[in-house]
Amino acid sequence: SIAPLAADELSRRGTLPRTMPSTTYAFDARTGEKKWEFKAEYDPRNLVRSWQSVRANDDWIAYSHDKNIVLLGKWSETTAIDATSGKTLWKNRSGVQPIVLREDTFINQAGRQYSITTGELASQSTFFRKSGGCNYAVGSKHLMLVRNRSATYFDVSDQKEYSLRNLRSGCSNSLVAADGLLNMPCFSYGCVCNYPLQTSFAMRHMPESAEWAGERPFQLLKSRE
């Protein structure tokens, strides 16, 4: 492929080609022998629009261990390749990177969920929606972590949204789910956005807290005289 800075320099000189090759190689980890390669042609002009477009438009690659499938692409294009043979399994416009890889599906940055093996849309509903903020969604087995202006997470089981108000998660997503904790280190230092809480913390799952309120609404009882 081509580096964004190199593409920008060629664009300013008027010599940027309309397409550039992007090549993926697979090697045997034990012997170093090349097993296969895959080459695609992409329009490099998206790389020179803004430095903010690099993460969303540059080459990406992911590997599903469960399905033994390599997923790769650029911009909205996605190609699935059999990791053993290098055979192309399917190709479509389901990218919108970076993708969140799960056991049987992957979720793109538009919140749409696709099958890893077929590339078909796995659900008609949108898994999450972004309404503001400059970073991207990441995920774990049980949570989708995203920025909807404030730091936000979605419960995978019911797709309900929970926002951490006035906490900015940074231009890079700072919500990290690990070892039973939801960690939020402060990644917003130096930002001029009006998010007043500059702090780092971690939260532990406490399902028993749902029982604190009881089954019926709380009622005040008249005290005895």
GROMACS elastic network, one bead per residue, 0.5 to 0.9 nm:
[ bonds ]
;  ai    aj funct       b0    kb
    1    20     6  0.65282   500
    1    21     6  0.56774   500
    1    23     6  0.67534   500
    1    42     6  0.87780   500
    1    44     6  0.88214   500
    1    58     6  0.89793   500
    1    59     6  0.77613   500
    2     5     6  0.84602   500
    2     6     6  0.66345   500
    2     7     6  0.64686   500
    2    20     6  0.72779   500
    2    21     6  0.82275   500
    2    22     6  0.78937   500
    2    44     6  0.77126   500
    3     6     6  0.52282   500
    3     7     6  0.62108   500
    3     8     6  0.86619   500
    3    47     6  0.84189   500
    3    58     6  0.87886   500
    4     7     6  0.50043   500
    4     8     6  0.60895   500
    4     9     6  0.86621   500
    4    44     6  0.84508   500
    4    47     6  0.54525   500
    4    48     6  0.64517   500
    4    51     6  0.83078   500
    4    54     6  0.70595   500
    4    58     6  0.82339   500
    5     8     6  0.50422   500
    5     9     6  0.62641   500
    5    10     6  0.87388   500
    5    47     6  0.84867   500
    5    48     6  0.78099   500
    6     9     6  0.51609   500
    6    10     6  0.63070   500
    6    11     6  0.85729   500
    7    10     6  0.52072   500
    7    11     6  0.60689   500
    7    12     6  0.87360   500
    7    16     6  0.66434   500
    7    44     6  0.69210   500
    7    45     6  0.75254   500
    7    47     6  0.68908   500
    7    48     6  0.63885   500
    8    11     6  0.50180   500
    8    12     6  0.62958   500
    8    13     6  0.87474   500
    8    16     6  0.82238   500
    8    45     6  0.84151   500
    8    47     6  0.74181   500
    8    49     6  0.84075   500
    9    12     6  0.52990   500
    9    13     6  0.64609   500
    9    14     6  0.87573   500
    9    15     6  0.87562   500
    9    16     6  0.82926   500
    9    48     6  0.87625   500
   10    13     6  0.51251   500
   10    14     6  0.61559   500
   10    15     6  0.51264   500
   10    17     6  0.83480   500
   11    15     6  0.59672   500
   11    17     6  0.85528   500
   11    45     6  0.78589   500
   11    48     6  0.74243   500
   12    15     6  0.77459   500
   12    16     6  0.82149   500
   13    16     6  0.76384   500
   14    17     6  0.88103   500
   16    19     6  0.85316   500
   16    44     6  0.79342   500
   16    45     6  0.78487   500
   17    20     6  0.68808   500
   17    43     6  0.80775   500
   17    44     6  0.77321   500
   17    45     6  0.86683   500
   18    42     6  0.80955   500
   18    43     6  0.55908   500
   18    44     6  0.69460   500
   18    45     6  0.75918   500
   19    41     6  0.58058   500
   19    42     6  0.50789   500
   19    44     6  0.61937   500
   19    45     6  0.85851   500
   20    40     6  0.82695   500
   20    41     6  0.54251   500
   20    42     6  0.54526   500
   20    43     6  0.63319   500
   20    44     6  0.63623   500
   21    39     6  0.65398   500
   21    40     6  0.56332   500
   21    42     6  0.64612   500
   21    43     6  0.89957   500
   22    38     6  0.82826   500
   22    39     6  0.56662   500
   22    40     6  0.53261   500
   22    41     6  0.61428   500
   22    42     6  0.71929   500
   22    59     6  0.78491   500
   23    37     6  0.68661   500
   23    38     6  0.56048   500
   23    40     6  0.64764   500
   23    41     6  0.87933   500
   24    36     6  0.84951   500
   24    37     6  0.55015   500
   24    38     6  0.51184   500
   24    39     6  0.64009   500
   24    40     6  0.87183   500
   24    61     6  0.87572   500
   24    72     6  0.84981   500
   25    34     6  0.71910   500
   25    35     6  0.77546   500
   25    36     6  0.60686   500
   25    38     6  0.65625   500
   25    39     6  0.88190   500
   26    33     6  0.86046   500
   26    34     6  0.59299   500
   26    35     6  0.54708   500
   26    36     6  0.53849   500
   26    37     6  0.61505   500
   26    38     6  0.87194   500
   26    83     6  0.80041   500
   26    84     6  0.89763   500
   26    86     6  0.81501   500
   27    30     6  0.86827   500
   27    31     6  0.80920   500
   27    32     6  0.55899   500
   27    33     6  0.54274   500
   27    35     6  0.53050   500
   27    36     6  0.73464   500
   27    37     6  0.89999   500
   28    31     6  0.55611   500
   28    32     6  0.50208   500
   28    33     6  0.52224   500
   28    34     6  0.63513   500
   28    35     6  0.65072   500
   29    32     6  0.56479   500
   29    33     6  0.79172   500
   30    33     6  0.81871   500
   31    34     6  0.88377   500
   32    35     6  0.89416   500
   34    37     6  0.78797   500
   35    84     6  0.80128   500
   35    85     6  0.77419   500
   35    86     6  0.78320   500
   36    83     6  0.89962   500
   36    84     6  0.86399   500
   36    85     6  0.72396   500
   36    86     6  0.56478   500
   36    87     6  0.89720   500
   37    86     6  0.70078   500
   38    81     6  0.87445   500
   38    86     6  0.74225   500
   38    87     6  0.89545   500
   38    88     6  0.87367   500
   40    73     6  0.87693   500
   42    74     6  0.75736   500
   43    46     6  0.72275   500
   43    47     6  0.89332   500
   44    47     6  0.57892   500
   44    48     6  0.77195   500
   44    58     6  0.89212   500
   45    48     6  0.56841   500
   45    49     6  0.71443   500
   46    49     6  0.56642   500
   46    50     6  0.82269   500
   46    53     6  0.71559   500
   46    54     6  0.81264   500
   46    57     6  0.66132   500
   46    58     6  0.86336   500
   46    75     6  0.84947   500
   47    50     6  0.70729   500
   47    51     6  0.77392   500
   47    53     6  0.63209   500
   47    54     6  0.57389   500
   47    57     6  0.64855   500
   47    58     6  0.70408   500
   48    51     6  0.73551   500
   48    53     6  0.79100   500
   48    54     6  0.82020   500
   49    52     6  0.83133   500
   49    53     6  0.67901   500
   49    54     6  0.88142   500
   50    53     6  0.53896   500
   50    54     6  0.74017   500
   51    54     6  0.56971   500
   51    55     6  0.84229   500
   52    55     6  0.68806   500
   52    56     6  0.78282   500
   52   134     6  0.88881   500
   53    56     6  0.53709   500
   53    57     6  0.58380   500
   53    58     6  0.80624   500
   54    57     6  0.52625   500
   54    58     6  0.54700   500
   55    58     6  0.58367   500
   55    59     6  0.86101   500
   55    97     6  0.80008   500
   55    98     6  0.78920   500
   56    59     6  0.88274   500
   56    74     6  0.83649   500
   56    75     6  0.64365   500
   56    76     6  0.89857   500
   56    96     6  0.71292   500
   56    97     6  0.56941   500
   56    98     6  0.69135   500
   57    60     6  0.86663   500
   57    74     6  0.58927   500
   57    76     6  0.80613   500
   57    96     6  0.83694   500
   57    97     6  0.75502   500
   58    73     6  0.85156   500
   58    74     6  0.57244   500
   58    75     6  0.67164   500
   58    97     6  0.88729   500
   59    72     6  0.75666   500
   59    73     6  0.59619   500
   59    75     6  0.76806   500
   60    71     6  0.83728   500
   60    72     6  0.56007   500
   60    73     6  0.56463   500
   60    74     6  0.62706   500
   60    75     6  0.87996   500
   60    97     6  0.76151   500
   60    98     6  0.73117   500
   60    99     6  0.89590   500
   61    70     6  0.72043   500
   61    71     6  0.57141   500
   61    73     6  0.66666   500
   61    74     6  0.89580   500
   62    69     6  0.85462   500
   62    70     6  0.58744   500
   62    71     6  0.50656   500
   62    72     6  0.62008   500
   62    99     6  0.83259   500
   62   101     6  0.77545   500
   63    66     6  0.89714   500
   63    67     6  0.86227   500
   63    68     6  0.71699   500
   63    69     6  0.59281   500
   63    71     6  0.60501   500
   63    72     6  0.85711   500
   63    83     6  0.82819   500
   63   101     6  0.83339   500
   64    67     6  0.54393   500
   64    68     6  0.54970   500
   64    69     6  0.52753   500
   64    70     6  0.63572   500
   64    71     6  0.77479   500
   64   101     6  0.73491   500
   64   102     6  0.80897   500
   64   103     6  0.76313   500
   64   104     6  0.86710   500
   64   116     6  0.80381   500
   65    69     6  0.71027   500
   65    70     6  0.88122   500
   65   103     6  0.86074   500
   66    69     6  0.80948   500
   66   103     6  0.64990   500
   66   104     6  0.78669   500
   67    70     6  0.88032   500
   67    82     6  0.87966   500
   67   103     6  0.81338   500
   67   104     6  0.77374   500
   67   116     6  0.76465   500
   67   117     6  0.72626   500
   68    81     6  0.88235   500
   68    82     6  0.65650   500
   68    83     6  0.56076   500
   68    84     6  0.75452   500
   69    80     6  0.64673   500
   69    81     6  0.56656   500
   69    83     6  0.51423   500
   69    84     6  0.83497   500
   69    89     6  0.88114   500
   69   116     6  0.77271   500
   69   117     6  0.77143   500
   70    79     6  0.81654   500
   70    80     6  0.57154   500
   70    81     6  0.50850   500
   70    82     6  0.63461   500
   70    83     6  0.56297   500
   70    86     6  0.87840   500
   71    78     6  0.67542   500
   71    79     6  0.57450   500
   71    81     6  0.64373   500
   71   116     6  0.82079   500
   72    77     6  0.82697   500
   72    78     6  0.57319   500
   72    79     6  0.54561   500
   72    80     6  0.66831   500
   72    81     6  0.81911   500
   72    95     6  0.87266   500
   73    76     6  0.74792   500
   73    77     6  0.53410   500
   73    79     6  0.59790   500
   73    80     6  0.88457   500
   73    95     6  0.70423   500
   73    97     6  0.86631   500
   74    77     6  0.55503   500
   74    78     6  0.70548   500
   74    95     6  0.73715   500
   74    96     6  0.84664   500
   74    97     6  0.78957   500
   75    78     6  0.83374   500
   75    93     6  0.86655   500
   75    95     6  0.63732   500
   75    96     6  0.60328   500
   75    97     6  0.67395   500
   76    92     6  0.83605   500
   76    93     6  0.51291   500
   76    94     6  0.58176   500
   76    97     6  0.71190   500
   77    91     6  0.74481   500
   77    92     6  0.59120   500
   77    94     6  0.60865   500
   77    95     6  0.50822   500
   77    96     6  0.77662   500
   78    90     6  0.83848   500
   78    91     6  0.56971   500
   78    92     6  0.55357   500
   78    93     6  0.58238   500
   78    94     6  0.58697   500
   78    95     6  0.51822   500
   78    96     6  0.88443   500
   78   119     6  0.86059   500
   79    88     6  0.72295   500
   79    89     6  0.76241   500
   79    90     6  0.59377   500
   79    92     6  0.66923   500
   79    93     6  0.86898   500
   79    95     6  0.89107   500
   79   119     6  0.87040   500
   80    87     6  0.85944   500
   80    88     6  0.60039   500
   80    89     6  0.53812   500
   80    90     6  0.53828   500
   80    91     6  0.63252   500
   80   116     6  0.77299   500
   80   117     6  0.78373   500
   80   118     6  0.85290   500
   80   119     6  0.79277   500
   81    84     6  0.86622   500
   81    85     6  0.81759   500
   81    86     6  0.56638   500
   81    87     6  0.54989   500
   81    89     6  0.54181   500
   81    90     6  0.74604   500
   82    85     6  0.56926   500
   82    86     6  0.51319   500
   82    87     6  0.52940   500
   82    88     6  0.64803   500
   82    89     6  0.66048   500
   83    86     6  0.56363   500
   83    87     6  0.78914   500
   84    87     6  0.81807   500
   85    88     6  0.89298   500
   88    91     6  0.77836   500
   89   117     6  0.78122   500
   89   118     6  0.76367   500
   89   119     6  0.89765   500
   90   117     6  0.82846   500
   90   118     6  0.66637   500
   90   119     6  0.66253   500
   91    94     6  0.86386   500
   91   119     6  0.73271   500
   92    95     6  0.80537   500
   92   119     6  0.71232   500
   92   120     6  0.89054   500
   93    96     6  0.82764   500
   94    97     6  0.89178   500
   94   108     6  0.71865   500
   94   112     6  0.82782   500
   94   113     6  0.89047   500
   94   114     6  0.75906   500
   94   119     6  0.77093   500
   94   120     6  0.89033   500
   94   121     6  0.86759   500
   95    98     6  0.77292   500
   95    99     6  0.70275   500
   95   107     6  0.88998   500
   95   108     6  0.61352   500
   95   109     6  0.80474   500
   96    99     6  0.70870   500
   96   108     6  0.54779   500
   96   109     6  0.53663   500
   96   110     6  0.66728   500
   97   100     6  0.85135   500
   97   108     6  0.60212   500
   97   109     6  0.59264   500
   97   110     6  0.88817   500
   97   136     6  0.87330   500
   98   108     6  0.67440   500
   98   109     6  0.66856   500
   98   136     6  0.76655   500
   98   137     6  0.80452   500
   98   138     6  0.83254   500
   99   106     6  0.64358   500
   99   107     6  0.56374   500
   99   109     6  0.64792   500
   99   137     6  0.83622   500
   99   138     6  0.80316   500
  100   105     6  0.86865   500
  100   106     6  0.54457   500
  100   107     6  0.50338   500
  100   108     6  0.63385   500
  100   109     6  0.82027   500
  100   137     6  0.78075   500
  100   138     6  0.61738   500
  100   139     6  0.60867   500
  100   140     6  0.85018   500
  100   144     6  0.88777   500
  101   104     6  0.82595   500
  101   105     6  0.65384   500
  101   107     6  0.65979   500
  101   108     6  0.88405   500
  101   116     6  0.86264   500
  101   139     6  0.81535   500
  102   105     6  0.52576   500
  102   106     6  0.54682   500
  102   107     6  0.78473   500
  102   116     6  0.87301   500
  102   139     6  0.87068   500
  102   140     6  0.83197   500
  102   141     6  0.74795   500
  103   106     6  0.80532   500
  103   116     6  0.85139   500
  104   114     6  0.85831   500
  104   115     6  0.61772   500
  104   116     6  0.58603   500
  104   117     6  0.76889   500
  105   113     6  0.64049   500
  105   114     6  0.53290   500
  105   116     6  0.50082   500
  105   117     6  0.81569   500
  105   119     6  0.87099   500
  105   122     6  0.74634   500
  106   112     6  0.83179   500
  106   113     6  0.56605   500
  106   114     6  0.54656   500
  106   115     6  0.66037   500
  106   116     6  0.64196   500
  107   110     6  0.79389   500
  107   111     6  0.59531   500
  107   112     6  0.55283   500
  107   114     6  0.64443   500
  107   127     6  0.79157   500
  108   111     6  0.54950   500
  108   112     6  0.57038   500
  108   113     6  0.67301   500
  108   114     6  0.82467   500
  108   137     6  0.84791   500
  109   112     6  0.74597   500
  109   128     6  0.88530   500
  109   129     6  0.88764   500
  109   130     6  0.86818   500
  109   136     6  0.68608   500
  109   137     6  0.63820   500
  109   138     6  0.89289   500
  110   113     6  0.89525   500
  110   126     6  0.76948   500
  110   127     6  0.83684   500
  110   128     6  0.76083   500
  110   129     6  0.70431   500
  110   130     6  0.78690   500
  111   125     6  0.86987   500
  111   126     6  0.52396   500
  111   129     6  0.62986   500
  111   130     6  0.84268   500
  111   137     6  0.87175   500
  112   121     6  0.74943   500
  112   122     6  0.81990   500
  112   123     6  0.74698   500
  112   124     6  0.79404   500
  112   125     6  0.73881   500
  112   126     6  0.52752   500
  112   127     6  0.59744   500
  112   128     6  0.79800   500
  113   120     6  0.86964   500
  113   121     6  0.60557   500
  113   122     6  0.54956   500
  113   123     6  0.61661   500
  113   124     6  0.83918   500
  113   125     6  0.85003   500
  113   126     6  0.75987   500
  113   127     6  0.70446   500
  114   117     6  0.89409   500
  114   118     6  0.81327   500
  114   119     6  0.56421   500
  114   120     6  0.54798   500
  114   123     6  0.74830   500
  115   118     6  0.55239   500
  115   120     6  0.54358   500
  115   121     6  0.63781   500
  115   122     6  0.56832   500
  116   119     6  0.56615   500
  116   120     6  0.81141   500
  117   120     6  0.83379   500
  118   121     6  0.87771   500
  119   122     6  0.84862   500
  121   124     6  0.70963   500
  123   126     6  0.76080   500
  123   127     6  0.85475   500
  125   128     6  0.88731   500
  126   129     6  0.71016   500
  127   154     6  0.87752   500
  127   156     6  0.85335   500
  127   159     6  0.67280   500
  128   144     6  0.82938   500
  128   146     6  0.87278   500
  128   154     6  0.74639   500
  128   159     6  0.74012   500
  128   160     6  0.88686   500
  128   161     6  0.81900   500
  129   148     6  0.79585   500
  130   133     6  0.77456   500
  130   136     6  0.89118   500
  130   137     6  0.88375   500
  130   146     6  0.76333   500
  130   147     6  0.69478   500
  130   148     6  0.53111   500
  130   149     6  0.83240   500
  131   147     6  0.82562   500
  131   148     6  0.52475   500
  131   149     6  0.69030   500
  132   147     6  0.70911   500
  132   148     6  0.50216   500
  132   150     6  0.83868   500
  133   136     6  0.83301   500
  133   147     6  0.58223   500
  133   148     6  0.59681   500
  133   150     6  0.78296   500
  133   168     6  0.86644   500
  133   169     6  0.89012   500
  133   170     6  0.86106   500
  133   171     6  0.78654   500
  134   147     6  0.78009   500
  134   149     6  0.84565   500
  134   170     6  0.78715   500
  134   171     6  0.55261   500
  134   172     6  0.80534   500
  135   146     6  0.76682   500
  135   147     6  0.66445   500
  135   169     6  0.80968   500
  135   170     6  0.68998   500
  135   172     6  0.53469   500
  135   173     6  0.58082   500
  136   145     6  0.85137   500
  136   146     6  0.61259   500
  136   147     6  0.70118   500
  136   171     6  0.82162   500
  136   172     6  0.72135   500
  136   173     6  0.62831   500
  137   144     6  0.68739   500
  137   145     6  0.55294   500
  137   147     6  0.71660   500
  137   173     6  0.71661   500
  138   143     6  0.87230   500
  138   144     6  0.60592   500
  138   145     6  0.52488   500
  138   146     6  0.65034   500
  138   173     6  0.73446   500
  138   175     6  0.81424   500
  138   176     6  0.85171   500
  139   142     6  0.78598   500
  139   143     6  0.57950   500
  139   145     6  0.56379   500
  139   146     6  0.84326   500
  139   176     6  0.85879   500
  139   177     6  0.80129   500
  140   143     6  0.52493   500
  140   144     6  0.63715   500
  140   145     6  0.81005   500
  140   156     6  0.89291   500
  140   176     6  0.86616   500
  140   177     6  0.65414   500
  140   178     6  0.84440   500
  141   144     6  0.82845   500
  141   156     6  0.76852   500
  142   154     6  0.85287   500
  142   155     6  0.62307   500
  142   156     6  0.51910   500
  142   157     6  0.70727   500
  143   153     6  0.64576   500
  143   154     6  0.55782   500
  143   156     6  0.53330   500
  143   157     6  0.84779   500
  143   159     6  0.88741   500
  143   177     6  0.78284   500
  144   152     6  0.85121   500
  144   153     6  0.55394   500
  144   155     6  0.66313   500
  144   156     6  0.66152   500
  144   159     6  0.87099   500
  145   151     6  0.78941   500
  145   152     6  0.61043   500
  145   154     6  0.64591   500
  145   173     6  0.79409   500
  145   174     6  0.89234   500
  145   175     6  0.62165   500
  145   176     6  0.79597   500
  145   177     6  0.85320   500
  146   150     6  0.88175   500
  146   151     6  0.64423   500
  146   152     6  0.53303   500
  146   153     6  0.59426   500
  146   154     6  0.80278   500
  146   169     6  0.82806   500
  146   173     6  0.70897   500
  146   175     6  0.77466   500
  147   150     6  0.57018   500
  147   152     6  0.53577   500
  147   153     6  0.79870   500
  147   163     6  0.86979   500
  147   168     6  0.76564   500
  147   169     6  0.65191   500
  147   170     6  0.84837   500
  147   173     6  0.75534   500
  148   151     6  0.63570   500
  148   152     6  0.61409   500
  148   163     6  0.79068   500
  149   152     6  0.82617   500
  149   165     6  0.88177   500
  149   166     6  0.84625   500
  149   167     6  0.85829   500
  149   168     6  0.69951   500
  149   169     6  0.85729   500
  150   163     6  0.65000   500
  150   164     6  0.61703   500
  150   165     6  0.55806   500
  150   166     6  0.57084   500
  150   167     6  0.52835   500
  150   168     6  0.50514   500
  150   169     6  0.68687   500
  150   195     6  0.81016   500
  151   162     6  0.87427   500
  151   163     6  0.59437   500
  151   164     6  0.53381   500
  151   165     6  0.70559   500
  151   166     6  0.79060   500
  151   167     6  0.56831   500
  151   168     6  0.55139   500
  151   169     6  0.51146   500
  151   170     6  0.86187   500
  151   173     6  0.87175   500
  151   174     6  0.86306   500
  151   175     6  0.76679   500
  152   161     6  0.69496   500
  152   162     6  0.56439   500
  152   164     6  0.59233   500
  152   165     6  0.83658   500
  152   169     6  0.84778   500
  152   175     6  0.85527   500
  153   160     6  0.83794   500
  153   161     6  0.59561   500
  153   162     6  0.54086   500
  153   163     6  0.64822   500
  153   164     6  0.83445   500
  153   175     6  0.84615   500
  154   157     6  0.87851   500
  154   158     6  0.82128   500
  154   159     6  0.54984   500
  154   160     6  0.54232   500
  154   162     6  0.62269   500
  154   163     6  0.87745   500
  155   158     6  0.58248   500
  155   160     6  0.55413   500
  155   161     6  0.68485   500
  155   162     6  0.81314   500
  156   159     6  0.51186   500
  156   160     6  0.77909   500
  157   160     6  0.82700   500
  163   166     6  0.89586   500
  163   167     6  0.87862   500
  164   167     6  0.58685   500
  164   168     6  0.85147   500
  165   168     6  0.82971   500
  165   195     6  0.89843   500
  166   194     6  0.84375   500
  166   195     6  0.52548   500
  166   196     6  0.62728   500
  166   197     6  0.61951   500
  167   195     6  0.60934   500
  167   196     6  0.73369   500
  167   197     6  0.57097   500
  167   198     6  0.74126   500
  167   199     6  0.82460   500
  168   171     6  0.87753   500
  168   174     6  0.88837   500
  168   186     6  0.83269   500
  168   187     6  0.82033   500
  168   188     6  0.66013   500
  168   193     6  0.85950   500
  168   194     6  0.88903   500
  168   195     6  0.59348   500
  168   196     6  0.85503   500
  168   197     6  0.78533   500
  168   198     6  0.82228   500
  169   172     6  0.73451   500
  169   173     6  0.57321   500
  169   174     6  0.52330   500
  169   175     6  0.67565   500
  169   184     6  0.75604   500
  169   185     6  0.83794   500
  169   186     6  0.72007   500
  169   187     6  0.64015   500
  169   188     6  0.66199   500
  170   173     6  0.58227   500
  170   174     6  0.62621   500
  170   186     6  0.74947   500
  170   189     6  0.82032   500
  170   191     6  0.81835   500
  171   174     6  0.84115   500
  171   187     6  0.74993   500
  171   188     6  0.72164   500
  171   191     6  0.89540   500
  172   187     6  0.71978   500
  172   188     6  0.87502   500
  173   176     6  0.81086   500
  173   187     6  0.79170   500
  174   183     6  0.78717   500
  174   184     6  0.56425   500
  174   185     6  0.60596   500
  174   186     6  0.70335   500
  174   187     6  0.60536   500
  174   188     6  0.88204   500
  175   182     6  0.68334   500
  175   183     6  0.58578   500
  175   185     6  0.74532   500
  176   181     6  0.80947   500
  176   182     6  0.57721   500
  176   184     6  0.63414   500
  176   185     6  0.83367   500
  177   180     6  0.70513   500
  177   181     6  0.57502   500
  177   183     6  0.60761   500
  177   184     6  0.88114   500
  178   181     6  0.54380   500
  178   182     6  0.65605   500
  178   183     6  0.74300   500
  179   182     6  0.85105   500
  180   203     6  0.87806   500
  180   204     6  0.65906   500
  180   205     6  0.70697   500
  181   202     6  0.62859   500
  181   203     6  0.55982   500
  181   205     6  0.70039   500
  182   201     6  0.85779   500
  182   202     6  0.54776   500
  182   203     6  0.51361   500
  182   204     6  0.66131   500
  182   205     6  0.82484   500
  183   200     6  0.79461   500
  183   201     6  0.61556   500
  183   203     6  0.64867   500
  183   204     6  0.89524   500
  184   187     6  0.84191   500
  184   199     6  0.83538   500
  184   200     6  0.55544   500
  184   201     6  0.54412   500
  184   202     6  0.59327   500
  184   203     6  0.84794   500
  185   199     6  0.72638   500
  185   201     6  0.63543   500
  185   202     6  0.81084   500
  186   189     6  0.68619   500
  186   198     6  0.65654   500
  186   199     6  0.56640   500
  186   200     6  0.50538   500
  186   201     6  0.83708   500
  187   190     6  0.89682   500
  187   198     6  0.89706   500
  187   200     6  0.87980   500
  188   191     6  0.55383   500
  188   192     6  0.89010   500
  188   193     6  0.89292   500
  188   195     6  0.89310   500
  188   198     6  0.74548   500
  189   192     6  0.88344   500
  189   198     6  0.75790   500
  191   194     6  0.84339   500
  191   195     6  0.88611   500
  192   195     6  0.84566   500
  193   196     6  0.87330   500
  195   198     6  0.76638   500
  205   208     6  0.89846   500
  206   209     6  0.57951   500
  206   210     6  0.81976   500
  207   210     6  0.59906   500
  207   211     6  0.80752   500
  208   211     6  0.55971   500
  208   212     6  0.73110   500
  209   212     6  0.53314   500
  209   213     6  0.80057   500
  210   213     6  0.66232   500
  210   214     6  0.80116   500
  211   214     6  0.54086   500
  211   215     6  0.76047   500
  212   215     6  0.89825   500
  213   216     6  0.77625   500
  213   217     6  0.76026   500
  213   218     6  0.74922   500
  214   217     6  0.73714   500
  214   218     6  0.78998   500
  216   219     6  0.88198   500
  220   223     6  0.89827   500
  222   225     6  0.89747   500
